[in-house]
Amino acid sequence: MATEQHLRQQLAAASRLAALFGWEDTLYTHFSVRLPGDGEPRFLINPFGMMFDEVTASNLIVVDMQGKV
């Protein structure tokens, strides 16, 4: 099973590749990934307003189903 750190690295890499290929067309475009674990689902997502080429594994945020950080 993938760890949170591994998923952070993969999601940041996907964001940077999207920027490299010019796929970041609007502010509302995003990638997200569900974190493993039991209980309420949690997701990694880039902070609002951050461009894809700015995304790093450490600045991704965790949100729940209600959007609480």
C-alpha positions, 0 to 999 in steps of 0.5 A: 500500500502506498504511503502518504509521502509516496502519494504526495510525491506522485501528486506533486510530480503529476502537477509539475508534468501538467505544467510542463505540458501546458495543461494548467488552463484555469485556476480551478483545474486540479489533481487530487488523490485519496489517502489510504486508511479506514474511516472518513475519506481524506484527500490530498490536493493543491492549495487554492490559487497555487499554480501547478509549477509551484506544487511540491509534496510538502505544500499539498494539503489534506482535506476531508469530505466536507472540505475541512483542511 
